[in-house]
Amino acid sequence: LMIAFIGVLTACASLRVGSDFDRNATFSGYHAFAWMPREHYGTRNPLVVERTRDAIRAELTNKGFTYADDAAAADFVVDFTIGARERVDVESYPAPYAGPWGWGYPGWWGYPYWGNAIDVRKYREGTLSIDVFDARHHKAVWHGWAKKELSQADIDRSEAPIRAAVAAVLEKFPPK
């Protein structure tokens, strides 16, 4: 049980989340939402788009918002972007190096110096962005995002990571 708990903490720690919003928007007037009508091009797996849409709808419904089939009946419109890209992190740091050492008087002899060590790490980063637009004024009022280093398990079984990312992003909606 403790190992599973530590695994959950580790997974949550790697998810970076943020948001921004229009300070002049009145979120208390939002009750019903609809989807921004658009195609999600560039996503290799169409199931990821459907899973994201389902997770956003479920999370907003759990928050008390109502889904409107007709966008004209909605107070706000929701759109999202989801994707992944290859990333490379390069870290350079000084590394100690000692010259030729030997035994002499009064002890060790030789001169240490500092060189450079470089670590290069390649990984795949997933990004989810959720945007909320005021339906009446056709204006962006809220933007939330999440980024995470994806494991092969995240890619192979995307449903749970998508739900976790959506929940983390929408935790900050509506802003208080």
Phi, psi and chi 1 to 4 in degrees:
 res  aa     phi    psi   chi1   chi2   chi3   chi4
   1 LEU       -  -43.7 -178.7   63.5      -      -
   2 MET   -64.0  -37.3 -175.7   56.5  114.4      -
   3 ILE   -65.0  -41.2  -67.4  172.0      -      -
   4 ALA   -63.3  -41.6      -      -      -      -
   5 PHE   -62.9  -43.7  180.0   69.4      -      -
   6 ILE   -64.0  -38.2  -68.9  169.9      -      -
   7 GLY   -62.3  -40.4      -      -      -      -
   8 VAL   -65.3  -43.6  169.3      -      -      -
   9 LEU   -61.7  -41.8  -73.6  178.3      -      -
  10 THR   -63.7  -43.1  -55.8      -      -      -
  11 ALA   -63.5  -41.6      -      -      -      -
  12 CYS   -68.5  -34.4  -67.5      -      -      -
  13 ALA   -65.8  -28.3      -      -      -      -
  14 SER   -83.8   -9.8   66.2      -      -      -
  15 LEU   -86.6  117.3 -172.6   65.4      -      -
  16 ARG  -102.1  130.4  -62.6  178.3  -40.3  -85.4
  17 VAL  -130.4  146.7 -179.9      -      -      -
  18 GLY  -155.5  166.9      -      -      -      -
  19 SER  -156.4  163.6   66.5      -      -      -
  20 ASP  -148.0  153.9 -169.9   14.6      -      -
  21 PHE  -153.0  161.0   64.4   95.0      -      -
  22 ASP   -77.3  114.9  179.8  -10.5      -      -
  23 ARG   -67.3  -14.1  -90.7   75.7  176.8  151.4
  24 ASN   -93.1   -7.6  -63.7  -40.5      -      -
  25 ALA   -74.0  147.2      -      -      -      -
  26 THR  -107.1   93.3  -52.2      -      -      -
  27 PHE   -73.4  -20.1  -66.8   93.5      -      -
  28 SER   -65.7  -18.3   61.5      -      -      -
  29 GLY   -87.2    1.2      -      -      -      -
  30 TYR   -91.8  122.5  -66.6  160.7      -      -
  31 HIS  -129.0  -33.8  -55.3  -72.1      -      -
  32 ALA  -124.5  144.9      -      -      -      -
  33 PHE  -129.9  158.0   70.0   96.3      -      -
  34 ALA  -138.5  169.3      -      -      -      -
  35 TRP   -89.6  145.0  -66.2  111.7      -      -
  36 MET   -67.4  126.0  167.9   98.4   39.2      -
  37 PRO   -77.2  103.5   25.3  -28.9      -      -
  38 ARG  -162.0  160.4   76.7  169.9 -177.4  104.2
  39 GLU   -89.7  147.6  -67.6  -68.1  -38.5      -
  40 HIS  -101.6   88.0  -72.6  -91.3      -      -
  41 TYR   -81.2  154.9  -63.2  108.3      -      -
  42 GLY    87.6   -5.2      -      -      -      -
  43 THR   -89.7  122.3  -54.7      -      -      -
  44 ARG   -66.9  -33.9  -68.0 -178.2 -173.8  165.9
  45 ASN  -114.6  108.0 -176.7  -11.4      -      -
  46 PRO   -64.1  -20.5   18.1  -25.5      -      -
  47 LEU   -66.3  -30.8  -66.8  173.0      -      -
  48 VAL   -63.8  -40.5  168.1      -      -      -
  49 VAL   -63.2  -46.5  173.4      -      -      -
  50 GLU   -64.9  -40.9  -70.4  -55.3  -45.9      -
  51 ARG   -64.3  -38.2  -70.8  172.9 -178.2  148.3
  52 THR   -67.3  -45.4  -54.3      -      -      -
  53 ARG   -59.8  -45.5 -174.5 -178.0  -56.4  -92.4
  54 ASP   -62.5  -41.4  -68.2  -14.6      -      -
  55 ALA   -67.6  -40.6      -      -      -      -
  56 ILE   -65.7  -45.5  -67.2  170.8      -      -
  57 ARG   -60.7  -44.7 -176.8  174.0  176.3  169.9
  58 ALA   -63.9  -42.2      -      -      -      -
  59 GLU   -67.1  -43.0 -164.3   65.9   32.0      -
  60 LEU   -66.8  -38.2  -71.2  174.0      -      -
  61 THR   -64.2  -41.8  -58.1      -      -      -
  62 ASN   -62.6  -26.2  -73.1  -18.9      -      -
  63 LYS   -83.3   -1.9  -72.0  179.3  163.3  -81.3
  64 GLY   100.6    1.7      -      -      -      -
  65 PHE   -83.7  153.2  -62.3  106.1      -      -
  66 THR  -108.4  137.8  -54.4      -      -      -
  67 TYR   -82.6  132.6  174.5   71.1      -      -
  68 ALA  -111.4  121.4      -      -      -      -
  69 ASP   -64.2  -34.9  -74.0  -36.3      -      -
  70 ASP   -96.1  117.1 -179.7   13.1      -      -
  71 ALA   -60.3  -25.6      -      -      -      -
  72 ALA   -66.7  -22.7      -      -      -      -
  73 ALA   -90.9   -1.6      -      -      -      -
  74 ALA   -91.1  147.4      -      -      -      -
  75 ASP   -86.1  -30.6  -58.4  -51.6      -      -
  76 PHE  -142.2  154.7   64.4   98.7      -      -
  77 VAL  -116.6  138.4  178.0      -      -      -
  78 VAL  -114.7  138.7  179.3      -      -      -
  79 ASP  -136.5  159.9 -168.5   22.4      -      -
  80 PHE  -149.0  158.2   67.1   91.7      -      -
  81 THR  -132.5  134.4  -56.3      -      -      -
  82 ILE  -136.0  139.2 -169.7  163.8      -      -
  83 GLY  -170.4  179.9      -      -      -      -
  84 ALA  -147.3  151.6      -      -      -      -
  85 ARG  -148.1  156.8   65.9 -177.9  178.5  154.8
  86 GLU   -76.0  137.3  -62.5  -63.2  -36.7      -
  87 ARG  -126.3  153.6  -59.6  -74.2  -52.5 -134.6
  88 VAL  -130.5  124.5  176.4      -      -      -
  89 ASP  -106.1  128.9  -83.5  -10.6      -      -
  90 VAL  -118.5  124.2  178.2      -      -      -
  91 GLU  -122.2  126.7 -171.2  173.7  -33.1      -
  92 SER  -116.4  136.4  174.1      -      -      -
  93 TYR  -150.9  154.7   52.7   91.1      -      -
  94 PRO   -70.8  138.5   21.1  -27.3      -      -
  95 ALA  -122.8  132.3      -      -      -      -
  96 PRO   -71.5  143.5   25.4  -30.9      -      -
  97 TYR  -140.9  134.0  174.2   81.5      -      -
  98 ALA  -109.0  136.7      -      -      -      -
  99 GLY   -69.7 -167.0      -      -      -      -
 100 PRO   -63.4  122.7   20.0  -27.2      -      -
 101 TRP  -100.7  148.9  -68.6   91.8      -      -
 102 GLY  -157.5  176.1      -      -      -      -
 103 TRP   -99.8  125.6 -173.0 -106.9      -      -
 104 GLY  -145.3 -167.2      -      -      -      -
 105 TYR  -103.8  129.0 -179.6   80.8      -      -
 106 PRO   -96.5   19.8   34.2  -34.4      -      -
 107 GLY   174.5 -140.4      -      -      -      -
 108 TRP   -68.2  149.1  -70.6   95.4      -      -
 109 TRP  -128.2  160.8   55.2  -90.1      -      -
 110 GLY   122.2  161.9      -      -      -      -
 111 TYR  -122.4  120.5  -61.8   97.1      -      -
 112 PRO   -76.6  151.0   26.4  -31.1      -      -
 113 TYR  -142.2  168.7   69.4   93.2      -      -
 114 TRP  -105.8  130.8  -68.0   91.9      -      -
 115 GLY  -113.9 -164.7      -      -      -      -
 116 ASN  -115.6  137.3  -74.4  -33.1      -      -
 117 ALA  -117.5  142.6      -      -      -      -
 118 ILE  -129.6  128.8  -62.8  175.5      -      -
 119 ASP  -110.9  131.1  -73.4  -24.0      -      -
 120 VAL  -119.8  129.1  177.8      -      -      -
 121 ARG  -132.6  126.6 -171.6  172.8   67.3   87.1
 122 LYS  -103.3  139.3  -67.9  173.2   73.1  173.2
 123 TYR  -156.0  168.9   63.0   96.2      -      -
 124 ARG  -107.1  127.3 -169.4  156.3 -174.9   82.3
 125 GLU  -110.6  128.3 -180.0 -179.2   68.1      -
 126 GLY   -97.3  142.5      -      -      -      -
 127 THR  -131.4  135.2  -55.8      -      -      -
 128 LEU  -124.5  128.5  166.8   68.1      -      -
 129 SER  -122.7  134.1  -66.6      -      -      -
 130 ILE  -122.3  130.3  -58.6  174.4      -      -
 131 ASP  -122.1  141.0  -64.3  -60.7      -      -
 132 VAL  -120.1  131.9  172.3      -      -      -
 133 PHE  -120.4  139.0  -60.8   86.8      -      -
 134 ASP   -68.5  124.3 -175.3  -73.3      -      -
 135 ALA   -71.1  -30.6      -      -      -      -
 136 ARG   -79.8  -39.8  -70.1  177.0 -172.4   85.3
 137 HIS   -99.4   -3.8  -60.8  101.4      -      -
 138 HIS    51.7   50.6  -54.4  -74.3      -      -
 139 LYS  -133.8  139.2  178.7  179.6  161.2 -173.3
 140 ALA   -67.0  133.0      -      -      -      -
 141 VAL  -124.5  -18.0  -67.8      -      -      -
 142 TRP  -154.0  140.9 -172.0   85.5      -      -
 143 HIS  -137.9  128.6  171.2   77.4      -      -
 144 GLY  -130.8  151.7      -      -      -      -
 145 TRP  -147.2  158.1   58.4  -92.8      -      -
 146 ALA  -142.0  143.4      -      -      -      -
 147 LYS  -132.3  144.4  -68.8 -176.2  179.3 -171.5
 148 LYS  -153.9  141.3  179.3 -178.9 -169.2  -90.7
 149 GLU   -72.8  123.4 -178.6  176.2  -28.5      -
 150 LEU   -89.3  134.2  -60.5  175.1      -      -
 151 SER   -92.2  169.8   67.2      -      -      -
 152 GLN   -63.9  -34.6 -169.8   59.2   47.1      -
 153 ALA   -63.9  -38.7      -      -      -      -
 154 ASP   -61.1  -39.3  -67.4  -26.9      -      -
 155 ILE   -73.7  -43.4  -64.8  166.4      -      -
 156 ASP   -69.9  -34.8  -67.6  -17.0      -      -
 157 ARG  -130.2   82.2  -66.8  176.1  -65.8  -77.4
 158 SER   -82.0  -13.8   63.5      -      -      -
 159 GLU   -60.1  -51.7 -165.9  166.5   -2.8      -
 160 ALA   -65.4  -45.0      -      -      -      -
 161 PRO   -62.2  -35.2  -21.0   29.3      -      -
 162 ILE   -66.6  -46.3  -71.7  171.1      -      -
 163 ARG   -59.4  -41.8  -79.9 -165.5  -40.5  -94.7
 164 ALA   -64.6  -42.4      -      -      -      -
 165 ALA   -66.6  -43.7      -      -      -      -
 166 VAL   -61.9  -45.4  166.1      -      -      -
 167 ALA   -61.3  -41.6      -      -      -      -
 168 ALA   -65.8  -41.1      -      -      -      -
 169 VAL   -69.1  -48.6  171.4      -      -      -
 170 LEU   -76.0   -5.2  -70.4  178.3      -      -
 171 GLU   -60.5  -28.3 -178.7  178.3  -40.3      -
 172 LYS   -92.7    8.4  -61.3  175.0 -177.7  -89.5
 173 PHE  -119.0  135.8 -179.8   81.1      -      -
 174 PRO   -73.5  154.3   26.7  -31.3      -      -
 175 PRO   -67.2  149.1   18.4  -24.2      -      -
 176 LYS   -95.3      -  -50.3 -106.4 -174.4  -74.9
